[in-house]
Amino acid sequence: MIDRRHFLGGALALGASACIPPDQSPIGRLQAELRLIEGKADATLGVCLFDTGTGRSVGINETRRFGHTSSFKLSLAALLLQRHAAGTIDADRRVTWTEADLIFHAPFTKERLGTGATLRELARAAQITSDNPATNILLRALGGPAAMTAFWRSIGDTESRLDRYELGLNEVPPTEFRDTTTPAAMARTVAKIVYGDVLPPTGRAELKGWMIQTESGLRYVRAGLPTDWAAGDKTGFSGMVGDENNFVDIGFAESPAGRAPITWAAYIRTRQPEATMQARADRALAEVGRVIKEFAEPERGLPVIGKLY
């Protein structure tokens, strides 16, 4: 028999919690909007939006681990450009490959099989077209997954890690730790790469240009941003890991009003049938873009919690 005092105590606690109003602060309202997006998508949504000017951020499931899928290719391109600027590797060195290297999704490397390409061209192909053989060839030239992880550690990212090559790195069920990151870590890493001192100005400009040219992002977060904003990103997708599908979009957004740029990292795990999961992910990520616009508006009076640099 349940003790009557315990029953009454629990009922009173439940009643008291029901009387607590939801967080009506600007941050609380944006978090509530993100939770609504997650609920409508019937998925697990991890998001972090980061203000590069003030260091303020907002998100949900920000410290939960998600697989990179192809989104790590942005950091891989940054690693090449960083080493080229430091003089430790020549990004314009030409390399070749064989047909044995042509794994799934090789739009660039298949076309250039006979002539090869420079490391810079491979980085551009990995970022813009998500070419998987280009990614693996470049990753090997830079020292493999361990070198990618070391790059993240060198810029203060203690969460992101890479353990495998394409295509194996896409096998990331919810319990997997390998080849993962967190939204909070990656939103800040994007900020450091695109707006910090990780790259010299010429390298930042080149990489931003590649991100803007990445057309796969036009259907995700960028679809929800105002058309007069400058934005670029890197997307990723892995299908049917068990019964899950994973969608990723990381990037930057700049309003024409001269406000500080916003970087974002957004991850969705869905369990819907294949016929509906893509549409749900598209809508959810586009709605994240709408929240970015709200987050960037200074008139909302969001608190300053420290600067990035």
Beta strands, then each sheet from edge to edge (+ up, - down):
strand 1: 43-51
strand 2: 57-60
strand 3: 66-67
strand 4: 94-95
strand 5: 117-118
strand 6: 180-181
strand 7: 230-241
strand 8: 244-254
strand 9: 262-270
sheet 1: 2+ 1- 9+ 8- 7+
sheet 2: 3+ 6-
sheet 3: 4+ 5-
end
